[in-house]
Amino acid sequence: MIGVQPPAYDPASGEHATTLPVAGRATVRGYVRELMRRHRRPFLVLVAVNTVAVIASMVGPYLLGRVVQDLADGERELQLGRTVLLFSVALAVQAFFVRMVRLRGAVLGERMLADLREDFLVRAVGLPPGVLERAGTGDLLARINTDVDRLSKAMREAVPQMAIAVVWAGLLLAGIVLTAPPLGLGVLLAAPVLLLACLWYFRRAPAGYRSEAAGYASVAAALAETVDAGRTIEAHRLQAERVALSDLRVKQWTSWERYTLWLRSVLIPAINVYHAMILCGVLLIGGSFVLQGWLSVGRLTTGALLAQMMVEPVGMILRWMDELQVAQVSLARLVGVREVEDDAGDASVVPEGRDLAAETVRFGYLADTDVLHDVSLRVPPGTRMALVGPSGAGKSTLGRLLAGIYAPRRGEVTLGGAELARMTAERVREQVALVNQEHHVFVGPLRDNLLLARTDATDAELWAALAAVDADEWARTLPGGLDCEVGSGAVSVSPAQAQQIALARLVLADPHTLVLDEATSLLDPRAARHLERSLGRVLEGRTVIAIAHRLHTAHDADVIAVVEDGRISELGSHDELVAAGGAYAALWRSWHG
């Protein structure tokens, strides 16, 4: 069978492939089995209720077949009253149980969808932060939004309806065989047409839908990056390049859309041919058997009606199988987070002390490109160290390695002699905390936003944490104080206030080592200076590694590390580095004018 060929470029592969994997068949099947085990009882009830509904729907053809047979036999008293009564009762039973089938199917689908969303969220939140950062905004948004939306219809309708249709078709086929076994030949004669069409379609559809979904993720990634970096694009006059990239991504995505549409345009006519062949086969075979006297006309009537009824469940199966092809790809992308290596760490690895050190560390985000080159650094307990240097030098990357967010490619980062990469995430967070420029205020009470850091904190401790970062004054003016709803759709807080909330969480978490990645960048210089002085009192005795472009932070530090091109070029106190007349001295003179 020839026709439209799949596009040559597969957006699911190549340099734009996401670092989050797409689950293999074994993982997807395992997850589906797990879902079915969780909802075994509702599923069995759905099958039982559907069985009653289908059996009730088969009463009509049997009654009509009996009437036709009575007429053929010359019966004068057809007992139509009893036939109509039985048919009415069967119709009422069918209507009642069909309603129950739809209701229970919808409830089952919603519960399974809720489980899927919760499982994905729990697993995604548990992934290492570095994995999520490298995955990119576009891929994450596509999985959380588009893939979940595509699965919504499958979970709510396709899975329950497939179960209903399979039971329906099986019972109808059994009814045909029991009524008149020869009529089963009509179904068998048409089966090769449907089988060949389905084999052809399902051999091509999974790859097509998978590439279509990946193509959409590429479009989303390109658009998200363009919007996020809008000012930079304008400053460097990159509008034409970004438009060209977006056009390319859209073209690749739509080419896969056309391909999958063509696949369906071949399958659907084949299904129509199959339905026509079933009915024709039953009538031709049954008619010849009736003429030979091998089959009664009543049984032929019943068999023909049951064969005609086969059209709907078979159509449902194939229609929902097509929907499930799309859903399977989305499910594989969502379940793919389970295939991320779960580096849970070793619970037996416990730091013996608070010394933080990096030994000949090399690290890069890409396989063949290092951002940090043989960096060695020692931070004694209680030291205040500042990392300074030009943008892109590797300051934030080094800070994330020291905070245990990333693991080095070579070398090791240790805390108290124990490798951070081998510790459990919970133990690392108890010891070391990272606060960067990015912050988030969750919709809900201010109290809940603070309790994220320590769930057992009292109101007095929450107010003390706010006071430590100079946030208690404006927090007390909020309607309801700690109970005030903040965030999107509630009382809005300024970027500076949101940053203060993030720093208050840090005070509550109370780790002994802190990595502040431009943590006061959204405050004006005077407010930032005041806040850092307040934090200085709170953080007394703790190890603090501050990454900042504002050199007053470096001025107050015990030790300054100058990072250039992924290496530490200078190390010393403010006075020592100014006297040395190197890179830091040049930065200091430039900052002071």
Disulfide bonds with the S-S distance in Angstrom:
none
